[in-house]
Amino acid sequence: MRQTNLSESHLSEFESAIAVERQSESTFTAELDGDWSVAGAVNGGYLLSVIAQTLRGNSSNAPDPMVLSTYYLGPSQGGRADITTRTIREGRSSATFAVDLTQDEEPKITALATMGNLAALPDDVATTATPPELPEPDQCINVAEGPGDFLKSAPLVKRYDMRLDPETAGFAAGRPSGRGLLQGWIRLADGTEPDALSLLAFLDAFPPVMFDLGRFNWAPTMELTAHLRAVPAPGWIRAKLSTRNIAGGMFEEDCELWDSAGRLVAQSRQLARQPRG
Amino acid sequence: MRQTNLSESHLSEFESAIAVERQSESTFTAELDGDWSVAGAVNGGYLLSVIAQTLRGNSSNAPDPMVLSTYYLGPSQGGRADITTRTIREGRSSATFAVDLTQDEEPKITALATMGNLAALPDDVATTATPPELPEPDQCINVAEGPGDFLKSAPLVKRYDMRLDPETAGFAAGRPSGRGLLQGWIRLADGTEPDALSLLAFLDAFPPVMFDLGRFNWAPTMELTAHLRAVPAPGWIRAKLSTRNIAGGMFEEDCELWDSAGRLVAQSRQLARQPRG
């Protein structure tokens, strides 16, 4: 049984790509979509959305991930994935779940999430962070217009409309700034407005922040924890990616997402292995 | 069977407090120590150390948590805790585990961790972050000399030697800065040098950063993810706590720990509920 009442033809590209089918109380299958891949592996942000979509089926009064911690155990490929969920605690307005995703019985992802209802949160805001200052999207660098071999290795890029702030895109011209900072705009290429599930995908959609340090290989994520903090307003999402601690063969990457109303709607931190070479 | 060859009398206060006993391949018990409590609940940082100590018993060639994500499901109390571990993936030099901790069959903590060997990491460092500038510890404010009712509600404070930078301790004199920043020094009160397990405890030992925003209640943590990045050098640890996104009844708290050799040895981010009143 599909988890939506819409027929497949009414689903957006993104909704179709992250669809899951319930097989029993706690087991699901998904058909991972290889078009959301980079360097031969399905993208980690896309997989966050698949995990959250699965948990929506378990948690009707708590449809949104408030916090989701995902451990990547090996690269996932396009094709069938088996997903098992375990309810750890169900409260009145939130619930915590464990999730395991395997392909061909190989563990690919293990995750924990607390689901809640973003729309029901109090509307207090005392945030001291300020949104990144960016030129308008049409003054930024369209990632989908990058070099052909880059695009060929990263079909994921075409699933989004991603625009990089020229100030932080020096790497594209061979002049990385060395600051460990990337900023830009993002929205889904299929034109649908952002929601909780696409925010998760956006958190790991941009080129790795290590590009700004002149390290150009893709960097495998070990762990990523996302906090969703508000329902995003329609329109472009601003993203800021940064890293400060590169050591011991690993680095952290922080991502902030701001909506068109100027709210900090999502934050993530990941621990990734340093690209070699 | 104790997980150490030392008799109990050779254990430091901290080692005794976080000791676990193995009951079977995947089950353990701990006697949580109420002296590590704040506001009637066992401290979340102390619990991180108990979780990591448990996993050491499962993972001899990977003794250190590289990354540990902990979801707090309800307040823990001094007394017996039952801990169950599940091996998710064992690699050559790292292993990923799930952990559940219950008291009286009530779930208190669920966690994921990837264990490795910090001492075996490559020694490259390209970190752009800089350590917090602090006055010497004897020029800072000793948290253990705070008001009597504060200390009575927080026996945890006496387990550490914690010194707050006067620049960020205005809250203690009723003048919080509003920046959302606390900085200071920390070491174990029992005099033992820092290691991977005490770093975990330090990450959640300081007063909540919300104190610097004039919100003085203790704030329950929903989730905390810690990255350990190097074995700490002996001596004082510098800590920097900050928050930037206070909204929707929640806030994030970031903690950085720097060792005496100037290395960023641990980073954490937690999502916590805002104190009321």
Interface residues (C-beta under 8 A of the other chain):
Chain A: M66 V67 S69 Y71 L73 G74 I88 R89 T96 A98 D100 P107 T110 A111 L112 T114 L118 L121 P122 D123 D124 V125 A126 T127 T128 A129 R179 G180 L213 M222 E223 T225 H227 R229 A230 T243 R244 N245 I246 A247 G248 G249 M250 E252 R263 L264 Q267 R269 L271 Q274
Chain B: M66 V67 S69 Y71 L73 G74 I88 R89 T96 A98 D100 P107 T110 A111 L112 T114 L118 L121 P122 D123 D124 V125 A126 T127 T128 A129 R179 G180 L213 M222 E223 T225 H227 R229 A230 T243 R244 N245 I246 A247 G248 G249 M250 E252 R263 L264 Q267 R269 L271 Q274
